[in-house]
Amino acid sequence: MPALRSLDISDNAIMDAGIRSIIPYFIWAVQKPYPLLDIKLNNCNLSCSGVADLLRSLSTLMEPLNTFSVAENDLGSVVAAPLAKFLTSSGVRKLNIEDVGLGTLGFQQLEDQIPKEMVLQCINISKNRGGIRAAYFISKLLMCAPNIAYIHAGGNIMPPESAEVIHDALIESQGKLEVLDLTGNIKLCQSDYTARLLEFEHRGQPFVIIPRPSSSSTPYDDDP
């Protein structure tokens, strides 16, 4: 399929051995006259080692990737460094790293290492248990990715003070944000800044989606 532009092999347990076996294809596919632009590898039983090898193979692209997704793979915080390098070289527009186990350390490393200028337009960092570091990473994104339109950050166990961090970043940034999804971070409802987040609008409508106070008595985020 020499004209293939989008490949989705999600929900196949190919593991690291499987992804390494098709890396030669990816190297060819991203350099052909009509290069591969969308790669989705969700829930493929991949580890950081396999994904890091793939990210390194995508360092030379004919065109910037439109979509790259490795959601729902247990990659851990160590994937932050290869991801930051990938963001520097790939020019990817849509990145999905939902539920990959970044944790607070992974978010801090991403915050420290992502490039100062990115063309990123959409990112999903949900369900990574990032706490306050997830809020600081969002703040950094708003500064470094002026075209970012969608940020999905639900289920990161953000403490109440995260609302102030995000509020101040939205005040400072002059971006094009259309959706900032913070659902599943129930403790944000304990902050006085949560209501202020609803004051930010896109085309006359609030673009920050926050958890409802009425759900504060239910289990939050991905905790049992």
MARPA-267033 format. One record per residue: residue in three letters; x, y, z of N, C-alpha, C, O, CB in turn. Coordinates in steps of 0.001 Angstrom, whole numbers, plus 500000, padded with zeros to 6 digits. Glycine has a CB too. Layout:
<atoms>
AlaXYZXYZXYZXYZXYZ...
</atoms>
This chain:
<atoms>
Met500853498799500000500000500000500000500886501248500000501051501875501046499037500008501240Pro501446501614498875502399502733498829501775504089499132502491505037499455503043502787497478Ala500447504195499033499793505482499285499166505558500676498435506501500978498729505734498234Leu499451504570501520498854504549502859499274505777503649500462506082503752499256503271503615Arg498286506486504211498568507709504966498224507571506447498723508344507265497798508872504373Ser497386506606506804496964506459508195496986504982508573496413504146507874495548507063508415Leu497657504664509693497762503279510156497340503207511613497921503875512468499207502735509977Asp496328502395511895495823502198513246495854500705513543495041499948513013494378502782513411Ile496790500279514387496864498874514786496621498738516288497178497854516938498236498271514405Ser495792499613516825495473499600518252494784498286518648494192497589517824494576500802518609Asp494889497984519944494227496809520535494739495494519961494007494506519898492727496898520324Asn495990495490519546496672494261519147497905494105520025498744495004520086497057494283517623Ala498016492982520696499101492790521670500409492423520972500929491320521143498723491695522686Ile500933493364520183502141493088519408503403493180520264504430492597519915502242494055518236Met503336493894521365504452494055522315505688494661521631505639495016520453504816492688522947Asp506784494775522372507976495441521851508570494699520659509030495326519705509019495575522945Ala508565493360520707509120492590519592508358492872518311508944492960517232509090491092519902Gly507051493012518440506236493301517267506505494684516698506623494848515484504779493172517610Ile506602495683517577506829497040517076508207497160516450508379497869515458506674498065518203Arg509198496466517024510545496522516442510585495852515072511364496251514207511561495854517380Ser509756494843514875509759494148513591509200495008512466509505494770511298508964492867513695Ile508379496014512804507827496870511747508453498265511712508016499117510938506334497000511928Ile509473498506512541510183499783512475510762500040511082510682501173510606511299499814513515Pro511349499030510398511826499293509030510734499798508102510984500625507225512428498040508447Tyr509513499293508300508398499814507497508153501283507816507995502096506905507114498994507749Phe508119501630509105507872503025509476508939503950508897508626505039508416507826503171511000Ile510206503514508942511285504337508386511047504608506909511254505724506431512647503653508584Trp510609503578506189510296503758504764509044504610504579509008505494503722510107502394504080Ala508010504338505392506700504944505182506684506450505429505894507170504817505693504285506074Val507556506933506326507556508368506621508471509147505686508541510374505767507977508605508059Gln509179508439504792510074509121503869509663508968502409510311509531501526511466508610504051Lys508603508219502142508158508040500766507469509309500256507141510185501056507207506833500662Pro507245509429498948506645510652498387505304511021499015505012512203499193506461510490496902Tyr504478510017499356503232510279500070503356509623501446502883508503501641501973509732499274Pro503981510304502390504366509656503643503185509334504559502108509922504461505335510530504379Leu503430508384505444502483508057506506502371509245507455503383509789507896502921506774507274Leu501136509647507768500923510841508586500259510551509931500384511344510864500087511825507826Asp499558509431510040498830509101511266499234507716511744499098506738511009497299509172511039Ile499736507630512986500162506368513572499472506210514926499632507041515820501719506308513720Lys498702505126515059497987504877516309498317503479516799498079502488516108496456505046516123Leu498873503415518011499327502163518609498777502035520023499520501699520945500870502087518620Asn497505502294520204496892502244521525496758500801522010496406499902521247495520502924521502Asn497046500603523294496797499308523940497430498159523159496756497195522794495291499069524084Cys498729498274522910499468497230522183500474496502523064501369495824522559500189497835520996Asn500329496640524384501255495986525333502701496411525093503618495592525165501142494455525220Leu502895497680524812504236498200524563504863498696525870504161499085526803504190499339523518Ser506184498674525916506915499263527037507643500504526539507647500804525345507918498238527665Cys508257501217527478509002502418527101510119502085526126510397502869525218509577503101528341Ser510763500940526296511882500565525440511462500473523977512133501020523101512470499238525896Gly510360499787523713509891499650522343509444500963521746509743501260520590508770498668522281Val508719501764522539508239503053522045509406504005521797509396504752520818507246503676523042Ala510411503989522670511585504846522473512300504499521178512737505391520451512553504716523657Asp512422503201520880513042502787519620512243503316518428512821503784517447513149501250519549Leu510919503240518518510077503745517438510229505251517280510353505746516159508615503391517694Leu510221505981518382510344507433518320511663507850517668511703508807516894510239508032519724Arg512731507134517980514021507441517357513987507185515854514633507900515088515135506611518003Ser513248506182515433513170505867514005512384506914513225512498506998512002512538504504513806Leu511584507713513936510766508734513286511429510111513319510749511131513206509401508805513951Ser512727510142513471513422511423513596513539512168512266513709513387512256514801511200514171Thr513451511447511143513559512083509828512249511898509078511911510781508687514749511493509012Leu511516512973508876510200512899508256510134513763507003510669514871506969509122513326509248Met509466513236505966509224514037504765508240515167505068508402516296504607508686513151503619Glu507214514830505858506217515804506301505987515605507792506168514495508292504877515658505500Pro505594516648508515505292516472509940504138515497510129503189515491509345504954517825510595Leu504222514678511164503122513771511480501885514566511885501982515588512565503527512796512604Asn500729514086511458499480514689511901499088514140513271498747514896514181498359514433510874Thr499143512789513409498705512133514638499707511073515067500182510283514251497320511506514452Phe500024511065516367500804509962516940500167509598518269500005510454519138502324510350517123Ser499802508325518431499109507894519642499679506580520158499750505589519431497609507748519376Val500083506587521420500512505365522108499754505232523428500305504742524414502053505378522358Ala498511505661523449497697505638524659497505504214525171497547503247524411496342506288524397Glu497293504116526478496941502863527140498036501803527021497749500607526960495655502326526563Asn499282502248526990500433501356527112501186501743528378501325502930528673501365501435525845Asp501668500769529124502329501035530398503780501434530145504675500590530185502254499796531328Leu504012502724529885505332503209529491506130503770530661507360503701530658505191504264528429Gly505458504318531651506148504859532818506756506230532565506719506747531449507223503909533259Ser507314506804533614507855508166533539509065508271532624509359509350532109508230508646534917Val509775507158532414511006507213531614510742507522530143511670507839529400511751505898531726Val509484507432529720509179507755528323509212509258528074509177509686526920507811507198527938Ala509279510060529118509231511513528972510379512035528114510159512874527242509265512177530339Ala511593511556528344512754512061527598512654511774526101512828512701525310514032511447528149Pro512380510527525665512219510312524224511018511045523638511047511442522473512088508839523942Leu509965511229524425508815511993523934509188513455523685508778514046522686507651511910524935Ala509968514032524599510381515427524439511236515598523182511073516575522452511158515904525682Lys512142514660522927512959514716521712512086514576520470512316515240519459514035513616521731Phe511084513708520555510156513510519449509384514796519150509193515152517987509183512367519765Leu508946515482520188508231516739520002509128517804519369508648518695518669507688517238521339Thr510414517703519619511362518652519041511547518440517549511680519403516794512697518545519739Ser511557517173517117511935516866515731510780516540514797510914516696513583512870515728515729Ser509646516092515333508614515519514468507627516525513897507081516314512814507864514495515221Gly507394517621514620506363518562514197504965517989514283504063518447513581506627519010512800Val504765516968515158503463516322515278502405517321515728502675518206516541503534515147516259Arg501192517169515187500108518102515514499178517566516602498670518334517420499302518411514267Lys498953516236516612498046515635517584498776514495518293499224513543517654496738515121516893Leu498890514599519611499615513606520400498687513050521470498087513798522241500892514221521042Asn498578511714521505497742511052522507498621510163523377499117509131522925496609510218521832Ile498809510570524627499575509775525587498716509535526831499217509571527954500916510487525965Glu497449509295526625496531508993527719496902507674528395497171506677527725495086508937527203Asp496914507681529721497063506466530509498322505676530135498256504484529831495839505592530335Val499473506367530163500748505686529897501637505650531136502780505197531059501488506378528751Gly501127506122532283501879506025533532502953507079533714503986506806534326502502504698533621Leu502730508282533191503742509338533328504030509688534783505190509805535178503293510583532589Gly502977509855535582503166510244536972503746511652537095503971512334536095504073509247537672Thr503982512069538321504497513426538549505895513607537966506211514666537422504519513738540046Leu506734512575538077508105512678537565508116512828536049508872513639535512508924511446537974Gly507291512060535361507232512161533911506781513527533438507337514073532484506317511114533364Phe505775514085534098505303515415533720506376516473533969506552517387533164504028515766534493Gln507084516347535075508134517318535359509241517246534310509756518279533882508713517084536758Gln509609516035533893510633515890532871510167516441531530510944517075530817511025514430532725Leu508918516207531185508381516785529955508397518308530014508781518976529055506958516283529706Glu507974518842531152507962520297531327509355520890531137509511521952530535507424520662532714Asp510357520197531652511731520701531584512338520554530190513216521335529822512598519975532596Gln511887519560529399512606519202528187511882519492526879512511519436525823512929517782528235Ile510596519797526902509913520067525637510485521337525003510950522231525711508379520208525856Pro510451521416523673511015522589522989510239523861523297509072523815523688511038522360521484Lys510903524991523115510280526276523413509247526679522374508405527541522624511333527345523517Glu509315526048521202508325526321520153507836525008519571508642524182519142508922527223519036Met506518524803519550505917523596518999504713523958518148504058524975518375505511522627520120Val504426523102517152503242523310516308502070522472516805501041522381516134503555522960514840Leu502219521869517963501198520992518527499849521696518600499755522845519031501616520512519916Gln498793520978518167497446521531518176496515520811519145495543521393519625496868521479516791Cys496812519549519431495924518749520290496760517754521079497641517101520519494838518006519446Ile496491517632522380497206516660523197496257516060524228495431516756524818498423517314523892Asn496395514755524430495620514053525450496593513492526482497366512581526183494743512912524820Ile496554514036527692497434513595528774496605513038529931497070513022531071498329514762529262Ser495400512586529654494483512123530691494990510863531386495773510094530829493114511863530094Lys494525510676532614494725509440533377496198509097533583496585507931533498494038508291532679Asn497010510101533852498431509872534080498867510191535500500059510153535803499234510687533120Arg497915510506536376498197510716537800499325511729538007500258511501538777498562509385538468Gly499212512840537306500279513835537319500242514815538469501242515483538729500245514586536074Gly499117514926539173499032515865540282499328517288539854498955517698538755499977515459541375Ile499992518042540707500299519440540431501228519586539228501194520611538548500926520090541654Arg502065518567538954502986518669537817502235518657536502502708519232535521504000517530537845Ala501079518019536455500267518059535241499798519484534971499747519918533820499057517108535360Ala499454520213536038499031521605535883500185522469535376499995523313534500498500522158537217Tyr501375522257535925502529523033535462502884522684534009503331523547533253503744522780536381Phe502683521418533623502935521041532232501945521733531298502326522183530217502847519515532063Ile500682521822531704499693522547530907500114524006530759500010524584529677498289522450531552Ser500584524590531845501055525970531810502182526139530795502194527103530029501525526407533198Lys503129525202530791504249525263529849503753525091528409504234525774527504505298524179530187Leu502802524190528197502240523987526861501645525276526301501841525605525130501171522896526898Leu500925525995527141500270527221526686501291528267526256500995529123525423499375527787527790Met502489528198526822503536529140526453504284528702525193504687529538524384504513529304527604Cys504468527392525029505339526867523967504591526440522708505205526281521654506118525698524489Ala503294526255522799502507525804521647501380526800521392500254526582521838501934524371521884Pro501666527884520683500671528938520498499439528504519715498402529163519790501299530092519809Asn499533527400518960498395526924518179497617525812518870496714525223518276498868526443516840Ile497963525521520124497260524449520830495784524820520986495448525902521468497908524183522222Ala494908523897520567493473524158520614492747523223521578491731523596522165492878524025519226Tyr493267522015521740492599521027522590493608520415523558494639519885523144491928519920521731Ile493300520493524848494091519830525877493147518991526719492236519520527356494872520860526758His493362517689526722492544516779527523493397516282528685494372515558528484492003515578526660Ala493027516673529893493861516409531066493050515826532218493396516028533382494553517688531517Gly491982515109531909491141514527532949491867513447533738492829512848533257489883513953532337Gly491394513206534954491877512084535748493342512140536102494021511116536035491616510839535035Asn493862513309536481495267513432536849495479513728538334496585514075538748495908514511536027Ile494427513592539127494508513785540580495127515143540918495997515238541784495331512652541228Met494678516172540241495212517516540489494702518050541818493502517979542080494827518477539346Pro495577518583542666495150519181543930494492520541543683494575521067542573496352519331544891Pro493843521118544694493139522388544506494005523511543947493522524313543148492562522827545804Glu495279523588544349496131524697543911496437524648542414496950525618541856497429524689544694Ser496130523533541767496333523437540321495465524440539568495860524931538510496030522019539838Ala494296524744540102493390525676539426494030527053539291493880527704538257492061525785540191Glu494739527502540319495405528805540241496532528788539216496704529750538467495954529208541615Val497310527689539175498396527570538203497848527682536780498393528414535954499148526230538388Ile496779526960536504496200526965535160495557528311534855495670528813533736495164525840535013His494890528895535829494257530211535632495291531254535249495083532014534303493512530654536905Asp496402531299535972497435532303535693498051532086534317498387533052533632498528532263536770Ala498205530818533901498763530527532579497809530969531474498245531472530439499067529028532444Leu496522530784531690495538531214530692495510532735530573495310533270529483494140530688531055Ile495707533421531674495766534879531648496962535341530828496860536280530038495843535447533078Glu498091534679531021499330535100530375499393534718528901499956535458528094500506534505531097Ser498829533585528548498940533097527171497989533847526258496958534368526684498655531592527104Gln498371533885524982497536534518523964497223533486522875497277533796521685498246535779523357Gly496900532279523285496740531169522346495359531068521748494553531995521821497065529894523019Lys495103529897521143493860529643520423493083528502521061492391527760520363494147529328518959Leu493183528356522349492584527227523037491068527211522863490393528225523042492941527264524514Glu490546526024522506489112525838522324488520524908523368487353525049523733488829525300520942Val489323523947523858488864523003524881490001522713525845491101522353525427488346521688524238Leu489736522868527136490640522411528193489807521540529123489043522053529941491316523625528972Asp489951520240529002489125519282529737489842518874531020490887518224530975488809518035528865Leu489278519256532158489845518939533468488942518008534266489103517891535481490093520215534255Thr488002517349533614487072516468534313487823515338535007488899514923534575486031515896533337Gly487227514851536094487851513770536833488865514223537863489399513404538612488502512848535892Asn489139515525537910490038516088538929489179516772539993489147517999540082491071517105538291Ile488491515974540789487442516462541672487942517482542685487192518380543066486814515310542393Lys489181517369543127489686518281544159489820519720543655489972520646544452491033517793544666Leu489765519907542340489785521282541819488589522083542322488647523310542407489797521272540284Cys487512521387542652486315522079543139486542522763544482485735523597544891485164521100543258Gln487617522426545167487906523031546466488648524356546338488922525007547346488717522075547312Ser488976524763545119489729526002544907488807527156544547487821526981543832490772525809543810Asp489143528341545052488388529545544688488607529916543230487816530666542657488785530716545586Tyr489666529403542628489985529753541247489186528938540233489172529263539046491462529562540999Thr488523527880540699487797527022539755486705527797539033486542527648537822487189525820540483Ala485960528614539751484906529402539120485488530400538126484866530699537107484081530135540180Arg486675530913538418487300531873537512487692531221536181487755531893535151488531532493538173Leu487952529923536209488302529234534976487155529261533969487375529232532758488697527797535275Leu485933529318534484484767529350533598484595530702532910483749530848532028483514529016534380Glu485394531688533311485299533001532681486004533044531326485767533958530536485885534056533597Phe486862532070531055487561532032529771486629531446528717486028530392528927488878531200529871Glu486512532133527586485536531742526580486159531618525192487151532269524864484401532740526546His485537530759524398485836530650522972484521530763522226483608529961522420486576529304522629Arg484438531768521373483202532043520625482001532176521552480913531680521261482942530936519602Gly482221532854522669481130533152523589480762532052524559479823532206525340479952533495522824Gln481498530922524525481198529806525411482430529441526237483550529489525727480710528587524600Pro482236529073527521483384528646528331484082527452527678483425526513527229482933528283529768Phe485407527491527628486117526376527009486818525485528029487381524455527658487125526900526020Val486794525862529307487364525009530353486256524119530911485233524613531385488023525866531492Ile486465522813530851485492521847531360485998521359532702487057520737532786485276520651530361Ile485236521643533757485674521312535112484742520275535731483598520130535300485726522579535992Pro485226519555536738484349518585537413483232519288538164483384520428538605485156517711538381Arg482129518609538301480986519188539003481126518976540506481491517885540944479667518575538495Pro480836520014541304480940519865542762480069518758543311480417518156544327480577521153543437Ser478937518465542667478009517458543171478613516062543170478113515162543845476746517464542347Ser479707515882542399480316514561542321481472514398543304482197513404543265480800514299540913Ser481637515397544194482793515382545089482744514240546095483773513903546679482891516694545823Ser481576513634546316481488512543547269481761511195546640481800510187547345480141512533547909Thr481951511149545330482210509894544638483710509707544467484467510671544586481497509862543269Pro484157508475544189485591508260543948486072509107542771485353509264541784485879506763543680Tyr487279509649542872487763510572541852488891509941541050489537508981541470488234511881542491Asp489096510528539878490167510098538984490076508592538731488984508057538542491547510463539574Asp491227507910538730491226506474538466491469505681539742491850504512539679492283506123537422Asp491254506304540907491380505584542163490188504649542348489090504972541893491490506567543346Pro490367503514542994489218502610543261488265503210544263487254502594544601489702501248543775
</atoms>
